[in-house]
Amino acid sequence: METNIITLIHQFAIEGTCLDFEPIKSGHINDTYLIRTIESDKPDYILQKINNSIFLNVAELQNNIVRVTSHIRAKLALENSSNIDQRVITLVPAKDEAWYCQSSPGSFWRVMKFIKDSHSYDQLSSQELAFKAGKAFGEFGALLADLPGKPLYDTIKDFHNIEWRLQQFSEALKSNPVNRISMVGEEIKSIQERADEMCLVQKLGREGKLPKRIVHCDTKINNVLFDKSDNILCVIDLDTVMTGYVSSDFGDAIRTGTNTGAEDDPDLEKVSMNLELFQGFAEGYITGGASFLTTAEISILPFSAKLFAYMQAVRFLTDFINGDTYYKIHSPYHNLQRTKAQLKLLFSMEDQYPAMCEIVNKVAKEKCMNYA
């Protein structure tokens, strides 16, 4: 075993004796290890190196997670839940009582209890699974709707602010640093034609018509854990939990979960939105969030799906024009390929938009007493 990993884990208030560890390679941001203990009655652990080139203030990041998980834990206790340690992440403090430690300047680590007898999925493979994922994220929002105290820290500033993303896009067009604008005329046109419409959420927020919520901001299906019987356990990966609009959680889940092709699919014929998966997720999300969702928030859900396909297209195209400085690429035109695929997904959503609105309206009338 690598001495540094064992040294690191023992800086935290763990129980039991470390047996071995293995890297977990499913994540793309933090370095993650599963730490096993010898004793059968002691928990195993997750050790993570926090990527502080993305999360610039580790102390505030960890404080967010402590506040969120403590609030959820308290609510589960009031419900007399019998499996609280499976239904919410358990952070383990360092021996100095901080929620992280440093192995060297700029190297930040944290520890959580491993949630045993759990699993996740990488894709929405059925309407039933889509319903469960939607319900998990809706319930997550409901549990945090009354989080007391000051707003959470923005771990990534303007992460889902389309107006800021469009400003970046405009700056890229002006500077054209690697002379690529002539290659993407159609894509630029598609972005610019929809720019005003796509600022609707920000506009409604400024007008006080959409409330700010605690949102997850990374609602991929693999951030939901299930038990052996495929019952929902909890939502994980809380680094991007912060204040925002419900459009973030619903929209990005639909973008990532209902696409019949890949995010960067070179065969655009494969790319579309699966309406059955949309329906499953919408039914689950509204069911789970019925206690807190307002009529305005529910009404904006179908639009949110279009917004997030559009926003990701803007981000990919901006990076392509800038010379591929942000996203990792696997070929010279990878970001352009990604842009085309996200725009094709957007076009599919636009074609199905009346049906999306009808689904959301029907579910809301069934599940939400105050929906008008």
ABEGO torsion letter per residue (X at the ends): XBAAAAAAAAABBBBEBBABBBBBAABAABBBBBBBBABAABBBBBBBBBBAAABABAAAAAAAAAAAAAAAAAAAAAAGBABAAAABBBBBBBAAGBABBBABBGBBBBBBBBBBGBBBBABBABAAAAAAAAAAAAAAAAAAAABBEBBBBBABBGAABAAAAAAAAAAAAAAGAAGAAAAAAAAAAAAAAAAAAAAAAAAAAAAGABBBBBBAGBBBAAABBBBAAGBBABBBGAAABBBBBAAAAAAAAAAAAABABBAABABAAABBBBAAAAAAAAAAAAAAAAAABBAAAAAAAAAAAAAAAAAAAAAAAAAAAAGGAABBBABAAAAAAAAAAAAAAAAAAAAAAAAAAAAAAAAAAAABAABX
